[in-house]
Amino acid sequence: MAHPQHPDPQLPHEPVKFDAAIAAWRKRDPMPKADWEALQADERDYAWTVAGVAQADVVSDVWDAIDSSVENGTPFAEFKADVGAKLEEAWGGEKPGRLETIFRTNVNGAYNEGRHSVFTAPKVLEARPYWRYELIDDSDLCDICQDCKGVILPADDEWWSENLPPLHFRCRCSFTALSRQEANDEGIDAEGPDTDPDEGFGEAPSEKGTDWADPDDYAPPIGDVLDHVLDR
């Protein structure tokens, strides 16, 4: 079977939506902080709030704006234009750092939870049983993530249960699934580094991914690409 190496020019030039990330985000219901704090720890996996905002309608509007970004890739500037003024009114003043923190933390969190769902699907886990910690190595990189650079460990290693990105507010890190051959070629770590994620970060989602449909069920070239990835 031939496997495409480049996008098919006849395909629509629309970005492919990350359905697993969208599902991860949409499992959470928006609610005021007081209601969120009344929940048990496991219940908070299905709830979402904004610090310093008591109005349910404002929390819901912010949830909708992040939902748009997760689904459609809308940038921070559009998020700010949609809900920046409402949040500033609720907070009693402009807080640009907090606004960007809300956006980047939640969008990246949804995408990493989506990756976890995909990478823990049985067929994917069988084909790619190792994970590698990925980061953006620039001046904004923090000490928490620096030590995790390029860590490669089995997907079922206990280290991932406490160090799955994001590890802190505005964390830009992610992780990638590797085949056994890829992991061996790059070098598997004996253990992960000691880290200190911020409170509420680093814990792997409790839900595992469900299995993917057979690649033959997908129209080419999507099915061809999926088949190729799983067979590598």
C-alpha positions as CSV (number, residue, x, y, z in Angstrom):
1,M,0.0,0.0,0.0
2,A,1.4,3.4,-1.0
3,H,1.5,5.9,1.8
4,P,1.3,9.7,1.1
5,Q,4.2,11.7,2.2
6,H,2.6,15.1,1.5
7,P,-0.9,16.5,1.8
8,D,-3.2,15.6,-1.1
9,P,-3.7,18.9,-3.1
10,Q,-7.2,17.8,-3.8
11,L,-8.2,17.6,-0.1
12,P,-10.0,20.6,1.4
13,H,-7.5,23.2,2.7
14,E,-9.2,23.2,6.1
15,P,-7.3,22.2,9.3
16,V,-8.1,18.8,10.7
17,K,-9.9,19.2,14.0
18,F,-8.4,17.4,17.0
19,D,-11.5,15.6,18.1
20,A,-9.9,14.0,21.2
21,A,-8.9,17.4,22.5
22,I,-12.4,18.8,21.8
23,A,-13.9,15.9,23.7
24,A,-11.5,16.4,26.6
25,W,-12.5,20.1,26.9
26,R,-16.2,19.5,26.4
27,K,-16.5,17.0,29.2
28,R,-16.2,19.9,31.6
29,D,-19.2,22.0,32.6
30,P,-18.6,25.7,33.3
31,M,-19.6,27.0,36.7
32,P,-18.9,29.8,39.2
33,K,-15.9,29.3,41.5
34,A,-18.1,28.8,44.6
35,D,-19.9,25.9,43.0
36,W,-16.6,24.4,41.8
37,E,-15.1,24.6,45.2
38,A,-18.1,22.6,46.6
39,L,-17.2,19.6,44.4
40,Q,-15.2,16.6,45.4
41,A,-11.7,16.2,43.8
42,D,-12.9,13.5,41.3
43,E,-16.0,15.6,40.4
44,R,-13.8,18.5,39.4
45,D,-12.5,16.5,36.4
46,Y,-15.9,17.3,34.9
47,A,-16.2,20.9,35.9
48,W,-14.5,24.2,35.0
49,T,-14.3,27.7,36.4
50,V,-12.5,31.0,36.3
51,A,-10.8,32.5,39.4
52,G,-12.2,35.7,40.5
53,V,-15.5,35.5,38.5
54,A,-18.8,34.9,40.3
55,Q,-21.1,35.5,37.4
56,A,-22.2,32.2,35.7
57,D,-22.8,33.9,32.4
58,V,-19.3,35.3,32.2
59,V,-17.7,31.9,33.1
60,S,-19.9,30.3,30.4
61,D,-18.8,32.9,27.8
62,V,-15.1,32.3,28.6
63,W,-15.7,28.5,28.3
64,D,-17.2,29.1,24.9
65,A,-14.3,31.2,23.7
66,I,-11.8,28.6,24.8
67,D,-14.0,25.9,23.1
68,S,-13.7,27.9,19.9
69,S,-9.9,27.9,20.1
70,V,-9.7,24.2,20.9
71,E,-12.0,23.3,18.0
72,N,-11.0,25.9,15.4
73,G,-7.6,27.1,16.4
74,T,-8.6,30.6,17.0
75,P,-5.7,32.6,18.5
76,F,-5.3,34.5,21.7
77,A,-6.1,37.8,20.1
78,E,-9.5,36.6,19.2
79,F,-10.1,35.1,22.6
80,K,-9.1,38.5,24.2
81,A,-11.4,40.4,21.8
82,D,-14.3,38.0,22.7
83,V,-14.1,38.0,26.5
84,G,-11.3,40.3,27.6
85,A,-13.6,43.2,28.5
86,K,-16.0,41.0,30.4
87,L,-13.2,39.5,32.5
88,E,-11.7,42.8,33.2
89,E,-15.1,44.1,34.5
90,A,-15.5,41.0,36.7
91,W,-11.9,41.3,38.0
92,G,-12.3,45.1,38.6
93,G,-9.5,46.0,36.3
94,E,-7.2,44.9,33.4
95,K,-5.1,41.9,34.1
96,P,-3.4,40.9,30.8
97,G,-1.1,38.3,32.3
98,R,-4.1,36.5,33.9
99,L,-6.1,36.6,30.7
100,E,-3.3,35.0,28.7
101,T,-2.7,32.4,31.4
102,I,-6.3,31.3,31.3
103,F,-6.1,30.9,27.5
104,R,-2.8,29.1,27.2
105,T,-3.2,26.9,30.2
106,N,-6.6,25.6,29.2
107,V,-6.0,25.2,25.5
108,N,-2.7,23.3,26.0
109,G,-4.4,21.2,28.7
110,A,-7.1,20.1,26.4
111,Y,-4.7,19.2,23.7
112,N,-2.5,17.2,26.0
113,E,-5.5,15.4,27.4
114,G,-6.5,14.7,23.8
115,R,-3.0,13.3,23.1
116,H,-3.4,11.0,26.2
117,S,-6.7,9.7,24.9
118,V,-5.1,8.9,21.5
119,F,-1.9,7.5,22.8
120,T,-3.6,5.2,25.3
121,A,-5.9,3.7,22.7
122,P,-5.0,0.0,22.6
123,K,-3.9,-0.2,19.0
124,V,-1.8,3.0,19.4
125,L,-0.3,1.8,22.7
126,E,0.7,-1.5,21.2
127,A,2.4,0.2,18.2
128,R,3.9,3.1,20.2
129,P,4.4,2.0,23.8
130,Y,6.9,4.8,24.8
131,W,6.4,8.5,25.4
132,R,8.8,11.3,25.0
133,Y,8.5,14.6,26.9
134,E,8.5,17.6,24.4
135,L,9.2,21.2,25.3
136,I,9.9,24.6,23.6
137,D,13.5,25.4,24.6
138,D,13.6,29.2,24.7
139,S,13.9,32.0,27.2
140,D,10.4,31.3,28.5
141,L,11.3,27.7,29.6
142,C,11.0,27.3,33.3
143,D,13.1,25.1,35.6
144,I,10.2,22.7,36.2
145,C,10.1,21.6,32.6
146,Q,13.8,22.0,31.8
147,D,14.7,18.8,33.6
148,C,12.1,16.9,31.6
149,K,13.6,17.7,28.2
150,G,13.6,14.7,26.0
151,V,12.7,12.2,28.7
152,I,11.7,8.8,27.1
153,L,10.0,6.2,29.3
154,P,7.4,3.4,28.8
155,A,3.9,4.8,28.6
156,D,3.0,2.8,31.7
157,D,5.9,4.1,33.8
158,E,4.7,5.6,37.0
159,W,6.5,8.8,36.3
160,W,3.9,9.9,33.7
161,S,1.1,9.6,36.3
162,E,2.6,12.7,38.1
163,N,4.4,14.5,35.2
164,L,2.2,14.5,32.2
165,P,2.2,18.0,30.7
166,P,1.2,20.7,31.4
167,L,3.1,20.9,34.7
168,H,2.2,24.5,35.5
169,F,0.2,27.6,34.4
170,R,1.0,28.6,30.8
171,C,3.1,25.5,30.3
172,R,3.7,24.9,26.6
173,C,5.0,21.3,26.9
174,S,3.6,18.2,25.3
175,F,4.5,14.6,24.8
176,T,4.9,12.3,21.8
177,A,4.3,8.5,21.4
178,L,7.2,6.5,20.1
179,S,7.6,3.0,18.7
180,R,10.0,0.5,20.4
181,Q,12.5,1.0,17.7
182,E,12.4,4.8,17.9
183,A,12.7,4.7,21.7
184,N,15.7,2.4,21.5
185,D,17.3,4.5,18.8
186,E,17.0,7.7,20.9
187,G,17.8,6.1,24.2
188,I,15.3,5.0,26.9
189,D,15.8,6.7,30.3
190,A,16.3,4.5,33.4
191,E,14.0,6.8,35.3
192,G,12.4,10.2,35.1
193,P,13.8,13.3,36.9
194,D,12.4,14.5,40.3
195,T,10.0,17.4,39.5
196,D,7.8,19.7,41.4
197,P,4.7,20.4,39.2
198,D,2.4,23.2,40.4
199,E,-0.6,22.2,42.4
200,G,-3.3,20.7,40.2
201,F,-0.9,19.9,37.3
202,G,1.0,16.8,36.1
203,E,-1.6,14.2,37.0
204,A,-2.5,11.9,34.1
205,P,-6.2,11.8,33.1
206,S,-8.0,8.8,34.7
207,E,-9.8,7.9,31.5
208,K,-8.0,5.8,28.9
209,G,-8.5,6.2,25.2
210,T,-10.9,3.9,23.4
211,D,-9.6,1.9,20.5
212,W,-9.5,3.4,17.0
213,A,-11.6,2.0,14.2
214,D,-9.8,-0.1,11.7
215,P,-7.8,2.0,9.3
216,D,-9.7,0.4,6.4
217,D,-12.8,2.2,7.7
218,Y,-11.3,5.6,6.8
219,A,-11.3,7.1,3.4
220,P,-7.9,7.6,1.8
221,P,-5.6,9.3,2.4
222,I,-6.5,9.4,6.1
223,G,-6.8,5.6,6.4
224,D,-3.5,5.2,4.6
225,V,-1.7,7.5,7.0
226,L,-3.2,5.9,10.0
227,D,-2.3,2.4,8.7
228,H,1.2,3.6,8.1
229,V,1.7,5.1,11.5
230,L,0.4,2.1,13.4
231,D,2.6,-0.3,11.3
232,R,5.9,1.7,11.8
